[in-house]
C-alpha cells in the first residue's frame, strides 16, 4: 500500500481514521500540531486506503494555498522543558513558565533582536514530574496549546537509567575530568545504561518528528543529555538544519578516549551542522578528539573553524552564553529585593563587616571545601581581617545524587564548624553557610552587598554567577538610594574566579586562580580586599561592558545566524545516508556526482574502437590498507586482457619505482606505466622501458634527505620513503597534533633550503613530499593524450579511475579535454573516484573491490572480442556483461 504525506499527523491520530481503529499516535494530543512533517514516506506505518488518500490530498492542497506565509521557526530540544508542572490535589495539572530556565530566557531575549521578533519557537523536552499514562494526552495538549511545548514522556525506570545513570554517572563526571578508576568514583561503564541513553534520545527524536517541517525549521539541541540525537534526525532527514550546543566542558582527548563509546558520540555530534562550545579550550579538545580518533582535519574558513565530514561542512562555534538582562533588572526593581538589601546592610556593612560571597551547587566539582580551606588560610596569614571579613557561602542543592554528594556536604559542614570555632567571636561568625533554597531576589540582594564574589570551581562549564554579580553591582536608582550612593557614583566589583570555569576567559579583569593552590587562592582573596577603589571601578566597568552587550539574546542570535549560514547550501547538494546504527552519516556531494553503472560502462566500451584507460594502483586496484602491495595473478591477468586488445592504451599510475613495476608487469603488453608521477613509460612484451619524458636531475635529494632524517629522529612514528623521482616524509603513525606541527615546520624548512632547486615541496594529508616541479599525474595523462594524437589516434573512450588527491589532476585533464583536439568528437569520458567524496570526477564506486569487478568486466569483453576465454567467471562480471 502506498504511503502518502500528511500535513497534520495529529489530525490523523485524533480522528481521521475510522471509529473502530485505534489512534496510531496517541501521544500527540487532542488538537493538531501545525506544520508537521510534509515529506512523503517519512513516518512509517501510516499507510491508508485510497479514499483516505483522496481526502488527505485535498486537505493538503488547501493547506498549500493558505494565505498565511509560514513564520521562521526554531525547535529547541533539551532534557527539560522550560515549564514547571504542579499536580493539583483534585486531579489535573497546572503549568507555568520557569523563569530561571535558559531556554525561556533565550526566547524572550532573542525576540528583542532585529529580525527575530516574529520567530516561532517550539520546545521539545521532558518534565521534572512523572505524568501517569492516563494524563499524558491531556498534558501534551495543554502544554502545546499554552506553551508551545511538546513533552517527552519517558518511563520512570528508563528516565532514571538515562539521567541519573548514564548522564550523571558516566558523561557528567568524565566531562569534568573524573575517571571511573573504581566503582566508588563515578562507577564503571555500564552497557545497559548506555542503551538506556540511546533509547531516551530516540524517544526525543520521535517527538521532534511529530512537529518538524524539515524544509523550513531549524533544530537546536542542547547539552550532553542528547548527544546522539543528531544521528536519529539526520537519518530521517538528510538535509535537516541542525545545531548542537554543549553547555558542559569537553574534556581533553586523553580523558575522553577512555569512554568505550567515544566514536559513537563523536560521529553523532558530527551529524549536526553547527556545534557550539563556550570556550576555545572546549572546542580545541573536541577537534583534537576528531583528529586522533576519526582522522579528521579542521581548518579556518574566513574566521570560522570548520570540519569536512563526508562532503558536509560542520562548523564549530565558540561563544559563551550570557545572562538575561531584562530579568535581572526586573528582579533588582522588586520591592522585596530592596528590603533584603537593607536587611543585609544592617547585618554586615553597618557593623563594619566586609562580605565575600560564594554561590555554588553542593557537588564535588564546585570546590566548596577548597574555598573554605583558602578562607581559613586567609584568616591565619592575615589576622587583620579577623572580625571584619565574612564569607557567605550559598550552597544550592546538588543536581545529582550519590555518596559523593553526601561526602561534600559532610566535609563542608565540618570545615565551617572548625573555622567558626577557631576564629569566631561573640558577635562575629567568619563563615555563614546557607544550605536552604533561596529565592532569586534574595541571591541578587547578596550580590549587591558583597564586596567580592568567589567562584573557584575545580571544573565547571558556563557558570553565570560572575555575570549575575556584575549586573547586580551595577544596580539601579532604587538600589543606589538604599545604598546611599549618588547618581554620579561609579560602581565597583571584584571577582576571584577559577581558571577552570567557562566564563574565565571572558573576565579579563578578574583575579584568576588555580583552586587547588590553597595559598594562591588565599592571596587572591587578600588582593581583592586590598586593591585600590579606583582599580576596582575600572575592573567592574570593563566587565559590565562585556556582560551587558553579550547577553543571552546576543548569544542565541549569533548561534542561529551561524546555523543559517552553515545550512544555506543544503539544497544544492545531493545526499546519501551510509553506515549502520550510530555510525550513520550523510555524504553530501555535487548534484552531478553519481555512481558509475557497470552496464553503462561496458556498453560504451563495446561500441568504441579507440580507448584510453588510466588506472591508479595504490588505493584503487589495491586497497590502501593492504600490507602486501604486490599485484595478484588475477590483477595481472586482467591487465593482460585489456592490453591484448589493440584498441586499448592502458596507463597504470603507481608510486612504485621503475624497477618494481618492470618486475610486476613484465608479462603485460601495450601497457603504459607512470612511475613516481615523473615518468611516462611504455613496454611491449620483453622490450626495454622507453622514457617519453626526460629524467629529471635528482641531486637535490642530497639536500632533502639529511633534513628529513632529523625530523624523523625527533618525531616518533614518522618514516621516509625514497622514491625514484620523489622523496616523502610520512607521519601517518605519529601523534596527529605533533606530526602536523612537525610537518609544517619541515615544509617551511625544505622550502627555505630548496629555494634555488627545480623542485616543489607539497604538504598533504599525513605526508610532506618533495618532487620535481610540474610533475603530477595530470601531466602524465596529458602526455598520454598528446602522444596518441601525434600517432593519429584520437580516443573515443576514456576511463580514468583514482582514489586520492593526486588523482584529481588526472580527472581535471580528461574532463577538460572533452571537445578538444586530443579526443574524438563523440568521445565518452568516465572519470571515477573511489568512495563517495568531493571530487572533480563525475562518477564514483564504493571501494577497490568494485573497481576490480569493473575492470574484470571490461577484460572479459576484450577476451570475447578476440576469441579468448574470459579471465573470470564471477557472478558480478556475468551480470555486467549480460
N, C-alpha and C positions, 0 to 999 in steps of 0.2 A: 504494500500500500504506500502510495507516495506521500511523503510528508510535505507540509506547507509551512509558510511563515505566519506568525501571529503578530499583530500589532499590540495585543494585550493578553498576556498569559494569565493574568488574574481573572479576567472576564471568562476565559476558557475554563479556569479551575473552579470558578464560583457559579457558573450557570449556563455555559454554552452547550454542555452535553445534555444527555437525557436525564430525566429524574432518577432513573434506575442506576445510572452509572456513578460510581464514587468520584469525588473530585480528585484529579491526579496531583494537584499541587495545593494541598490544604494549608500549607504554612504561609501562603501569600496574603492571607487576609480576606476580607469580605468585599472590599471595594478594589477597583483596579489600580494598579500602579502604572502611571503613564510612561510612555517612551521605553517600553521594554524591548527585548531582542527582536530585531526585524530581519535578521539574516536567515535565509532558508536552511532548514535542516540542522540548526544549531542545537536545539534542545531535543534529546531523544525521547522516544516513546510518546510522541504527541501526534500520532497518525489518526486520521479520522476519515469519515465517509465522504463521498463526492458531494452530497448535499451540504455537509458541513463546510467543505472546501468552497463551494459557491458562495455561501453566506459570508464566510470569512473573507473571501476575496473582495466582496462588495464593501464590507466594513473597512478593509484595508485601503481600498480606493478612496472611500470617503475620508479616511484619516489622512491620506496623502494630499488631499486637496483642502486640508484645513487652512483657514485664512491666518492662523496664528503661527508665525515663524518660531521654531524651537529656540529656546534660550541656551546659551552656553552652560554646560552642566559639568560638575565635578562630583564624582563618587568618592567619598572619603571613607577609608576602611581602617578600622583599628580594633584592638582587642575589646575595648569597652566603648559603648555609646556615650555621648556627652549629655546623658539624662540620668536623673535619679528616679527610682521607682519605689512606691510605697504601697504595700499590700493593706488594703482597708479592712477593718475588723468585720464589717458586714459583707465582705466579698468584693471583688473588683480591685482595680489598681488605679493609682493616681501617679501622674508623671510631672516632672518639672525639669527645666534645664539645669545642668551642672555648670554653674558659672566659673568654677575653677578648672574646668576641662580645657585643655589646649585646643581641642578640636572645635569647641564652641567659640572660644576667643578668636581662633583663626577665621571663622566665618564672619563674625561681627567686624573684626578689624580689616579684613580683606575687602569688604564692600565699600570701605571708605576710599579705596584706591581707584584711580581713574580707569574706567572701562570694566570694572568688576561689580558695579552697583547692582546689576541685574543678573549676576551669575547665580545659577541654581545649584544648590547643594543637596546631596543625598548621603546620609550616613549609613554605613553597614558595620555592625559590631554586636557585641554581647551586652548583657545586663549583669549587674552585680548580684542580683537575686535570682533564685531558681523559680521559674514560672511553670506551674503544673501544665501538663499537656492539654487539659481541658480549657485552659485560659489562653493558650498561645495564639489562636486565631484572633481573638478579641484584642489581645495586647499588640499583635502585629498591626492590626487595623488602626488602633488608636495611635500608636507611635508613628505610623506613616502619615496619617491624616493630620496629626497635630504637630509633629516634629520632623517630618521627612526622614524618619529613621527606620531602617529595616533590621530587625533584631535577628541574631543567630542564636538559636536555642540548642545549646549543647547538653547532652545528658550529664547528670551530675558527676558520674564516675569518669566520663571522658573529659569533662572540664577540669576535674581535679588532676588527672594524669597529664593533661595538656598544659595547664597553667602552673599549678604547684609542683608538678612532676618535671616535665622536660624544660619548660621555660625557666622556672626558678631554681631547679636543682642542677640543670645541665648548662643551658645557654647563659643565663644571667651571671653565675659565678665565673664561668670561663671567660666571658667578655669583660669581666672585671679582674682578669688575671689570676683567678684562683683555680689551680689544677686539682682534679679529683685524685689526690695521691692516696687517699684512704677512704673507706666508707663514711667516716665522720666528716670529711672535708668535701662537701658538695655531693658525694655519692658517686659510685661508678656509673659508666654509661649503661643505660637500660634500653634495650631494643624495643621493648614494649612501650616505653614512654615516647620513644621516637615515632613509633607507629601511631600513637595517640595524637602526637603533634601534627603529623601529616594528615590524619583523618580530620582533625579540627580545621586545619587550613582548607581542606577540601569542602567542608561544610560552608565556610566563609565564601569560597569561590562559587558554590552553588547559589548562595544568596545574592551574590553580585549578578549572576546570570539572570536572575528574576527581574532586574531593573535596568540592566545596562543596554544602551544603544551603542554598539561597538564602533559605528561610523562617526559618532559625534561626541561621545562622552570622554572625559579624562578620568582616569582612576588613580587615586593617590593612596598608597598603602603605607601604614605607619608601624614601625618598630619591629623588634626581633621576634615578637609573637607570631608574625605572619611572613616569615622569610621564604617559605616555599610556595606561597600563594601566587607569585608571578608566573610560575610554571603552569599551574592549572589554568590561569586566564590566557596565557599565551598559547596553550594547546588548543583552547576553544576558539580564540580569535587571534590569528597570526599577526594582525595589524593593530591590536589593541594599544591605546595610548596610555602607557602605564608608568607611573613614577613610584619610587620607594624611598622613604626617609628613615634612617636608623637613628633613634634617639639615644641609644646607649653607646659606650665606647666600642670600637672594633679593635680586637687585640692584635698584637704583632704576630707574624707568621709562625714564630716558634711556639707560641701559645696556641694559636688557632689550629695548627695542623695536628694537634693531639686529639681533636674531635673526630671520632670514627666516621661521621657523615659530612666531613668537611667539603668534599667535592659537590655533593648534592646541594648543599646550601649555597655554595658559590655559583653553581650553574643556575640555580633558581633565581638568585638575585640578578644575574646577567640576563634573565628574560625580561627585566624591566628596561625601559628606555632611558630613565634618569634615576641615578642612585645618589641620595643626599647624605652628607655627613656634617657634623658640627664643626670639626676642625680638620686641618690638613693631615695631622698625625693619624687620625682615624682612616681617612681616605688613603693615605700612604700605606698603612698596614693592609688595607683591603687590596690595593693594587699589587702589593708585594705577594700576597696570597695567590692572586690570579696569575702572577708571573711564575711563582715557584711550583704551583700545583696544577695549573692548566696550561702553562707555557704561553700566556698571553702577554703582549706588549702594549703599552699605552703611550700616547703622545699628546702634546699640547696643540690644540687647534684654535688659533685666534683667542687665546686666553682660557679656553675650556679644555679640561682633561677628558680624553675620550679613549675608549677601548673598541677595537674592531672585533666583533664576535660573530663569526659565520656570516659576514656581509652586513650585519647590523651594527650601527654605531651606538654604543652605550656610553652616555655622558655621565661624568662624575661632578656632583655639585657640592661645594663647600661653603656653608653659611650657617652661623649659629642662629638658633631660634631666639626670638625676643619676647618681651612681656607685652601684655595688653594694657596700653597706657590709659585708655578710657576707663577700664575697670579699676585700675589703681587710683586714678584721680577721683573716681566716684566714691571709693572706699575712704579715701582721705577726707572727703567732704561730709561723710556721715557724722551726725551729732555724737554717736557713741564712740567714734574714733577720737574726737576731741576730748570727750570725758575721760577716756582711758589714758590719753596723753597727759592730761592734767594730773591724773592719779599717779602715773609713773614719775612725773616731775617731783611730786611731793615725796615719793618713796626713795628716789635716788638723787636727783640734781639738787633739790633744796637741802639735802643733807650732805652736800659735798661728795657725793658718790659719782664715780665715772663708770658708766655702763658699757661693758663689752658684751656683744651678743653672738650666740651661735644658734642656728636653726638647722636641724638635721633629722633625717629618719633614723630610727633606732635599729641600724643594721651594721654589719661588720665592716662595710666599706666606707662609712662616713667618718671614721676616725675620731669618734667622740672621746674615747679613752685616751688617745694620744693628745688630743687638745687639752684634756684635763691635766695630764702629766705636764704639758708645757706651761699651763697656767700655774700649776704648783711650783714649777721651776722658776717662773717669773717672781712669785712671792718670796721664794727662798733667796734668789740672787738680788732682788731689789726690795729691800724691806720698806722703802719709802712708799710703796704702793699698797702696803697692808693697811686696811681700814679705809682705803679710798676706791680701789678698783673692785667692781663686782662683775663676775661672769654669769650671765643669764643664759642657760642652755635649754632651748626649747627642743624637746625630743618628740618628734612625731611618731605615731605607731609604725612599726615596720610593715612593708608591703608583703613580705614573705613570712614564713613561719618555720620553726625548727629549733634545734638545740642551740645553734649559733646565735640566734636572736636572744634567747634567754641568757646566754653567757654574756653577751654585750650589755644587757640590762643589769645583770648582777654586778658586773665589773664597774659599770658607770656609777651605780648607787654606792658601791664600796668606796670608790675614789672620792665622790662628793662628800661622803661622811668623813673620810680621812682628812681632806683638805679643810673642811669646816671645823673639825675638831682641833686641827693644828693651828689654824690662823684666824678662827672666828673670835669675835668679841661680843660683849653683851648686846650691843646694838648693830653688829656687823656680821653678815654672813657672806663669805667670799664667793661661794657658788650657789646659785639658785637653779635647781633642776626642775623644769616644768614638763611633766610627762603626761599631762591631760590634753585632750584635743582643744586647740584654741580656735576661736572664731578668726576669720581673716582680718577683721578690723583690729582685733587685739594684737595680732602679729605686726600689722602696719604701725600700730602705736609704739611697739617696742623698737621697730626700725627708726622711727622719728627720734626717739630719745637716745638711742645707742650712739656712743662716740666712735665705736669701731665695730665692724662685723667680721667674724671669723668663720671662714669656710675652708676647712682643712681636711676634706675627704681624701682617703688614700687612693681612691679610684672612683670617678663619677663621670656621667655623661654631661648633659647640658643642665647645670644647676642654675636656676633662675634667682636664687636667693640674693646674690650680689646685685642683680639688676633691680629687684624689688626694693632693696635697701637704698640704692641710689635715688630712685624716684621718690621714695618716702622722705629722704633727707632734703630733697628739693622743696617739698612741702607745697603749701598754697597760702592764701591770705589768712584763712581761718587758723591754720596750724601756726603760721608766723605770729598771729595775735596771741595764741595760747603760750607760745614760747617766749613772747616778749621781744620779738625781733621787728625791726623797722623794714619797710618795703625795699629799701636800698641795701639791706644786709646781704652779703654774698654767702652762699651756703657752702658747707664743707662736709666731708665724709672721709672715712679711712677704711680700707679693706685689706685684710690679710687672707690670701687665697692660696690653695694648694696648686702646685704645678700640674697635678694630675686630674683636673676637672676641665670640662669642656669650655667653660667661659673664660678660663685663664688667659688664652691668647688675646682676647678682645679687651682685657682690662689692663692696659699697659701702665696705668698709674697705681695699680695695687702692689702691695708687698707680696711677692711670690715666695713660697716656702716649700721645702720638702717636709711633708707632715711626719715622716719617720724620724727626722732630726729634731729631737725634743729641744735641745739648746737653741737651735736656729729659730724654731717657732717662738720660743720664749723671748729671744732677742727681737723678733719681728713684732711681738706684742708691745714690748717696751718702746721700740721705734715708733710704732703707730701712736703711742701716747705722747711721745716727746717731740714729734715732728712739729715745726712752727705752724701757726694757724694759717699763714699765707700759703704755704705749700699744700696744706690740706684743702684749701679752696681751689687751687689750681688742679690738683688731682681730681677733685669732685667735678669740676666743670668739664674736664676732659672726658670723664666717664659719662656724665649726664648728656653730653652732646652725642656720644655714640649710642647710648641706650635709647634716647628719645627719638633718634632717627632710624634705628634698626629694631623696630618693634615687631610683634608677631605678624602684623599685616604686611610689613616690608618683606619679611622672610617668606611668607606664603605667596605673595605676588611674584617675587623673584623666582621661586621654585616653579610656579605654574608657567611663567614666561619661558623659562628654560625648557620645560616639558613641551610646550607648544613648538618651540624652535627645533627641538630634537625630533619631534614627530611629524614635521611638516612635509617630509618626503615619503611618508609611509605608502601612499597610494601610487608612487612612481616606481615601486619595486615589486618584483614577483617573490612570493614567499612559499617555502616548503617547510613542513614540520618533519624533523628527523629525531630518532632516538626514542627510547622507551622509558617510562616512569619519570623519575626526577632528573634523568639525563636528557630529557626532551629539550630541543632548542629549535629555533626557526632560522632557516637560511634565507637571507634576503638578497636577491640578485637583480640584475638588469632585466627588463621585460623581454628582451630579445634572446636571453640566455635559456637554452633548453637542453634536454637530454638527447644525446645522439642515438638515433634508432639504427640498429644494425641492419635491418631490412632496407632502410633508405640508403645507407652507405653501400651495401652490397649491390643494390640496383644501379646506383651511379657508377660503381666500379665495373659492372658488366658492360654497360653501354659506352664506356670511354675507351680510348685507344692509346693515349699517351699520359702516363701517370707519374707524379712525383709524390713520394711517401717519405715524410720526415718524422722520425721517431726519437724521442728521448729514451735513455736507458734506465738510469737510477730513478726510482720512484714511479716509473711508467711501465716499462716491461718487467722491471724488477722492483719489488716493494722496498721502500726506504728502510724498513725495519729488519730486512733480511740480513743476516750476518754473512751468509755465503753469497757473494755478488757475481759468481760465475754463472753464465747462462746455462740453462738446461739443454739437453739434446732436443727437446721439443721446441725451444725457442730458436735454436739454430736451424731446425727443420723448417719452421715457419718462414724464417728469413730466406732460406734457400728456395722455398717455393715461390716467394714473391720475386726473388732475383732471377729465377729461371725464366720468368715472363719477360720477353724482350721489350714489352711495352712499359715496363716499370723502371724507375730510377729510385732506389731506396737510400736514404741518408739516415745513418744512426749517429745521434749525438751523445757522447759519453764524456765523463770526466776522467776516464782512464787514459793511460799512456798509449802511444802508438804501438809499442811492443805488445802490450796486453791485448789490445784489440786485434792485432795481427794473429796472436796465438788463438784467441777465441774464435774468430770468424774467418780463418784462412780457407775453410772449405766453401765459403759463400762466394757467389759470382754476382757481378753487376751491383756491388754494394758500395755506396759511398759512406765514409766514416768521418765524423768531425771529432777529433781528439782534442781535449783540453780547450775547446771552443776556439783554438788558434789555427787548426789545420783543416783543410778540405781535401780529403784523400780518396782515391779510387783504387779498387782492387778487383781484378778479374782472374778467377782461378788462383793459380800459384804465382801470378805476376807480382813484381815488386810494387811497393807503395809509390804512388805518384803524388807529389806535393803540388797542389794547384795554387797555393799561396806561399810566398817566401817565408822561410822560418825566421822568426824574429830573434834578435840578439838577447841572450839570457844572462849577460854579465851582471845585470842589476841584482840577480839573486844573491851575489856575494855581499851586497849591502843589506838585503832584507833578512837573510837567514839569522845573522847574529842578533838583530833586533828582536825577531820573533822568539828566538831561544830564551832571551832574557825574560820576556813576558810569560813564556811557557813555564819557566822555573818558578816564577812568583805567582802563578795562577793555577791552583790545583784543579785537575780535571781538563785542562786545555791540551791540545795537540797541534802539531804542524804536519800538513800534508803537502809534500813536494810533488807537484805535477810536472808534466813535460814542459808546458809553457806558462805555468802559473804556480804560485805558492800560496797556501791558505792556512790561516791560523783559526782553529776551531775551538769553541768554548761551550759546546753543547752540554757537556757533562760537568761543567764548572757551576759554582753558585751563580744563579742568573743575575743578581744585582752586581756582584763583584765582577763577574765575567763581562757584563755590559759596560761597566765603568772602565775596566781594563781595555776592552775593545775600542772604546772612544779614545783613550789615551794612545793606544797602539796606532789607530788610524791617523791621529794628528802627528804622531812621531814619524810614521812612514811617509806621510805627505811632505814633511819637512826634509827628510834625508833623501827623498827621491824626486825633489822638485825639478831637477835637471835631467831626469831619466824619461825615456819614452814609454812610461807605464802609467796605469791608473790604479788607485787604491780605492777599493769599494768595501763598505761595511754593510753586511746584510744580516739576516736572522742567524744568530749563533756562529758567525764567522766573519773574518776580515780577509779579503782576497786581493792579491797583487797580480796583475796580468798586463800584457802589452796593450797599449792604447788602441781603442777602436776594435777590439776583438770581442765578439759575442756571438751567440747563436744566430742572431738576426743577420749578421754579416755572412755567416756560413750559408743560411737559407738564400740570401740574396745572390751569393756566389753560385749556388746550385742552379737557380733560375737563369742567371745570365749565361752560364756555361751551356745549358740546354738550348738557350736562344741562339748562341753562337753556332751550335751544331745544327741549327734549323729545326729544332724540335720545340714546339710550343705545347706544354701540358694542358690537357682539358680536364684533368682530375688532380686535385692536390689534397692530401691528408696530412695534417700536422698534429702530433699529439705530444704533450708535455705535462709536467706536474708542478713546476716551481717558477719563481720569478724570472730566472734566466731564460725560460722558455717563452716568456711574454714577448721577447724581441722577435722570435720566430713567428709568433701569431701576428704581430703587427706587420711584418714584412709580407706575409702571404695574403692577409686580408686587404692590405693597401695595394697589392699587385693586381687585384681584380680590375678588368677593363684596361690593363696596361699592356705594353708591348711584349712582356715575357710570358703571357698566358694566352691561350686560345680564347676567342671572343665568347664562346659558350662554356667556358671552364666552370666546373663545380668545385668549390673550395670548402673544406671541412677543417676548421681549427677547433681542437678539442682539448680540454684540460681535465686532469684527474681530480675528481671531487667537486662538490658544489661550492664555489667560492668566487669572489670577484676576479674577473679575468678579461683580457682582450679577446679571448676565444668566445665563439658564439655557441659552442656545444660543450657538454661535459659527460663523463662517465664516472661511476662511483669510485672504482678502485682499480688497481693493476690487473686483477682477475678479469674484470670486464674488458680491459684493453687486450689482454691475451686472447679472449674469446673472439673479439672483433678481428684481430689480425689473423687468427686461425680461420675465420670465415672467409677473409679475402684470399688467404693462401689456398684454401680449398677450391675457390673459383678459378684461380690461376692453374692449379693442378688439373682440374677438369678440362680447362680450355686447351691444355697441352697433352691430354690423354694420360696423365699420370694419376695414380691412385691418390685419394685425399690423404693428407698427412695426419688427419684426426677424424674421428667419427663420433665426436661428442654430441650429446643431445642438443646443446646450445648451438653448435655450429650447424647441425642439420636443420634446426628451426630457422636459423638466419638465412640459410640458402634456399629454403622451400619457397 
